Amino acid sequence: MDLFLQDVSGEGVYSFTTGGYVLFVGLMVLALLVVSYFVNKDGKGKMSIKQLTTSALCIALAFVLSNVKLFKAPMGGSVTAFSMFFITFIGYMYGPRVSLSAAFAYGLLQMIVDPYIVSVPQLICDYVLAFTALGIAGFFSNAKYGMFKGYVAGVLGRYFFAVLSGVVFFADYAPEGMSPVVYSALYNGAYLSLEAILTLVVLFVPAVRNGLNRLKNEANEVGVRKEATV
């Protein structure tokens, strides 16, 4: 582990070495390359430049908003300015294959910039799996109310891995007499549900919803004006 991670605190909390940063930057670039070769929901082989650019812009916007923290929990986790939505929105536009890869790349980006690491399995669970789970939204791309269903599904996917991490790696933080499962579920549910509720309230505003539908149509290069149903 010394090649990629080092214990700088002396208390079992790790940070990346130079080799670690190089490795994960390489993985992120690889993930983006994989995205460009995925089969789209329209059956075409590669993503168009417009599709790749739109996904990259959504990832960048999500990353910027993830640093606008409305509330930060004392032991990790925060309520951000709708950052999770823009990863799930990729799924709403392009379906699961692209959204899962984009969410994976976003998880690597979060892992590189502001990691909290106690072990490699925890690193994978909290960053790779939890953020990639946001890509589940893509499975609802063509469903009625797909924007809402996809967002909720993505958040629940991230919530599952956050709770799992809390139970497996941070059980000692649970108050005496409380089950680690209950504690992790309540702790992680508090900040994730608050952000989800705030986001859904904004999405229910007709002007916002209609504007996002138009963006989806334009992102999919729809030539004829056609309103998507969310």
C-alpha positions as CSV (number, residue, x, y, z in Angstrom):
1,M,0.0,0.0,0.0
2,D,3.0,2.4,0.6
3,L,3.4,2.7,-3.2
4,F,-0.1,4.4,-3.6
5,L,-1.2,5.4,-0.1
6,Q,0.6,6.7,3.0
7,D,-0.5,7.2,6.6
8,V,0.2,10.9,7.2
9,S,-1.9,11.2,10.4
10,G,-0.4,8.3,12.3
11,E,-4.0,7.2,13.1
12,G,-4.8,5.0,10.2
13,V,-6.1,7.7,7.9
14,Y,-4.3,7.6,4.5
15,S,-3.6,10.0,1.7
16,F,-2.4,9.4,-1.9
17,T,1.2,9.3,-2.8
18,T,2.4,10.6,-6.1
19,G,2.1,7.1,-7.5
20,G,-1.5,6.9,-6.2
21,Y,-2.5,10.1,-7.9
22,V,-0.9,9.0,-11.2
23,L,-2.7,5.6,-11.0
24,F,-6.2,7.1,-10.4
25,V,-5.8,9.9,-12.9
26,G,-5.0,7.1,-15.4
27,L,-8.0,5.2,-14.3
28,M,-10.2,8.2,-14.8
29,V,-8.9,8.8,-18.3
30,L,-9.4,5.1,-19.1
31,A,-13.0,5.4,-17.9
32,L,-13.7,8.3,-20.1
33,L,-12.2,6.5,-23.1
34,V,-14.4,3.5,-22.3
35,V,-17.4,5.8,-22.4
36,S,-16.6,6.9,-25.9
37,Y,-16.7,3.3,-27.2
38,F,-20.0,2.3,-25.5
39,V,-23.0,1.5,-27.6
40,N,-25.6,4.2,-27.2
41,K,-29.3,3.5,-26.6
42,D,-29.9,4.3,-30.2
43,G,-27.8,1.3,-31.2
44,K,-24.9,3.4,-32.7
45,G,-21.3,2.4,-31.9
46,K,-19.6,5.4,-30.5
47,M,-20.7,8.5,-28.6
48,S,-20.8,11.6,-30.8
49,I,-18.7,14.6,-29.9
50,K,-21.8,16.3,-28.7
51,Q,-22.7,13.5,-26.3
52,L,-19.2,13.1,-24.9
53,T,-19.0,16.9,-24.4
54,T,-22.3,17.1,-22.7
55,S,-21.4,14.3,-20.3
56,A,-18.1,15.9,-19.5
57,L,-19.8,19.2,-18.8
58,C,-22.3,17.5,-16.5
59,I,-19.4,15.8,-14.6
60,A,-17.6,19.2,-14.3
61,L,-20.7,21.0,-13.1
62,A,-21.4,18.2,-10.6
63,F,-17.9,18.4,-9.3
64,V,-18.1,22.2,-8.9
65,L,-21.4,22.0,-7.1
66,S,-20.1,19.2,-4.8
67,N,-17.8,21.8,-3.3
68,V,-20.7,24.1,-2.5
69,K,-21.6,22.5,0.8
70,L,-24.9,23.7,2.3
71,F,-24.2,21.5,5.4
72,K,-21.3,19.2,6.3
73,A,-21.8,16.3,8.6
74,P,-19.2,16.0,11.4
75,M,-17.8,12.6,10.4
76,G,-18.0,12.8,6.6
77,G,-20.8,13.4,4.1
78,S,-22.5,16.7,3.2
79,V,-25.5,18.3,1.6
80,T,-24.3,19.9,-1.6
81,A,-25.9,22.2,-4.1
82,F,-27.6,19.5,-6.2
83,S,-24.4,17.9,-7.3
84,M,-25.7,14.3,-7.5
85,F,-28.5,15.4,-9.9
86,F,-26.1,16.3,-12.7
87,I,-24.6,12.8,-12.7
88,T,-28.1,11.2,-12.8
89,F,-29.1,13.6,-15.5
90,I,-26.4,12.0,-17.8
91,G,-28.4,8.8,-17.3
92,Y,-31.7,10.5,-18.1
93,M,-30.1,11.7,-21.4
94,Y,-28.1,8.8,-22.6
95,G,-29.1,5.6,-20.7
96,P,-27.3,3.2,-18.3
97,R,-24.1,2.4,-20.2
98,V,-22.9,6.0,-20.5
99,S,-24.3,7.0,-17.1
100,L,-22.5,4.2,-15.2
101,S,-19.2,5.0,-16.8
102,A,-19.6,8.7,-16.3
103,A,-20.5,8.1,-12.6
104,F,-17.5,5.9,-12.2
105,A,-15.3,8.7,-13.6
106,Y,-16.9,11.2,-11.2
107,G,-16.2,8.8,-8.3
108,L,-12.6,8.7,-9.2
109,L,-12.5,12.5,-9.4
110,Q,-14.0,12.8,-5.9
111,M,-11.5,10.2,-4.7
112,I,-8.5,12.1,-6.0
113,V,-9.5,15.5,-4.8
114,D,-10.8,15.1,-1.3
115,P,-10.4,11.5,-0.1
116,Y,-10.9,10.1,3.4
117,I,-9.2,6.7,3.3
118,V,-8.8,4.1,6.1
119,S,-8.3,1.1,3.8
120,V,-8.4,0.1,0.1
121,P,-11.8,-1.8,0.5
122,Q,-13.3,1.3,2.2
123,L,-11.9,3.5,-0.6
124,I,-13.6,1.3,-3.2
125,C,-16.9,1.2,-1.4
126,D,-17.1,4.9,-0.5
127,Y,-15.9,6.4,-3.8
128,V,-15.9,3.8,-6.7
129,L,-19.1,1.9,-5.8
130,A,-21.1,4.6,-4.1
131,F,-20.7,7.3,-6.8
132,T,-20.9,4.8,-9.6
133,A,-24.3,3.8,-8.2
134,L,-25.6,7.2,-9.2
135,G,-25.4,5.9,-12.8
136,I,-28.3,3.5,-12.0
137,A,-30.4,6.5,-13.1
138,G,-29.8,5.6,-16.7
139,F,-32.0,2.5,-16.5
140,F,-35.0,4.9,-16.2
141,S,-34.0,7.0,-19.2
142,N,-37.1,6.1,-21.2
143,A,-39.5,5.6,-18.3
144,K,-42.4,7.8,-17.5
145,Y,-41.2,10.3,-14.9
146,G,-37.8,9.0,-15.7
147,M,-35.9,12.1,-14.5
148,F,-37.4,11.7,-11.0
149,K,-37.3,7.9,-10.8
150,G,-33.7,7.9,-12.1
151,Y,-32.6,10.5,-9.6
152,V,-34.2,8.7,-6.6
153,A,-32.8,5.3,-7.8
154,G,-29.3,6.8,-8.1
155,V,-29.4,8.4,-4.7
156,L,-30.7,5.1,-3.1
157,G,-27.8,3.3,-4.8
158,R,-25.3,5.6,-3.3
159,Y,-27.1,5.4,0.0
160,F,-26.8,1.6,0.0
161,F,-23.0,1.7,-0.3
162,A,-22.7,4.5,2.2
163,V,-24.6,2.5,4.8
164,L,-22.5,-0.6,3.9
165,S,-19.3,1.3,4.4
166,G,-20.6,2.7,7.7
167,V,-21.4,-0.8,9.0
168,V,-18.2,-2.5,7.8
169,F,-15.6,0.2,8.3
170,F,-16.9,2.7,10.8
171,A,-19.0,0.6,13.2
172,D,-16.9,1.9,16.1
173,Y,-18.5,5.3,15.7
174,A,-21.9,4.0,16.6
175,P,-23.0,5.2,20.0
176,E,-22.9,2.6,22.8
177,G,-26.0,0.4,22.7
178,M,-27.0,1.3,19.1
179,S,-26.7,-1.1,16.2
180,P,-24.1,0.0,13.7
181,V,-26.6,-0.8,10.9
182,V,-29.2,1.6,12.5
183,Y,-26.6,4.3,13.2
184,S,-25.1,4.1,9.6
185,A,-28.6,4.1,8.1
186,L,-29.7,7.2,10.1
187,Y,-26.4,9.0,9.7
188,N,-26.0,8.6,6.0
189,G,-29.8,9.0,5.4
190,A,-29.8,12.4,7.1
191,Y,-27.6,14.2,4.6
192,L,-28.5,12.3,1.5
193,S,-32.2,12.5,2.0
194,L,-32.0,16.3,2.7
195,E,-30.2,16.9,-0.5
196,A,-32.6,14.6,-2.4
197,I,-35.6,16.4,-1.1
198,L,-34.2,19.9,-1.9
199,T,-33.3,18.7,-5.4
200,L,-36.8,17.2,-6.0
201,V,-38.5,20.3,-4.9
202,V,-36.5,22.3,-7.5
203,L,-37.2,19.7,-10.2
204,F,-41.0,20.0,-9.6
205,V,-40.8,23.7,-10.7
206,P,-42.3,23.6,-14.2
207,A,-39.8,26.0,-15.7
208,V,-36.9,23.9,-14.4
209,R,-38.4,20.6,-15.5
210,N,-39.3,21.8,-19.0
211,G,-35.9,23.4,-19.4
212,L,-34.2,20.1,-18.5
213,N,-36.4,18.2,-20.9
214,R,-35.4,20.5,-23.7
215,L,-31.7,20.0,-22.8
216,K,-32.3,16.2,-23.1
217,N,-33.9,16.6,-26.5
218,E,-31.0,18.8,-27.7
219,A,-28.4,16.5,-26.2
220,N,-29.9,13.6,-28.2
221,E,-29.9,15.7,-31.3
222,V,-33.7,15.6,-31.7
223,G,-34.4,17.7,-34.8
224,V,-38.2,17.9,-34.3
225,R,-39.5,19.7,-31.3
226,K,-40.8,17.0,-28.9
227,E,-41.3,17.3,-25.2
228,A,-40.0,14.5,-23.1
229,T,-42.2,13.1,-20.3
230,V,-40.6,13.0,-16.9
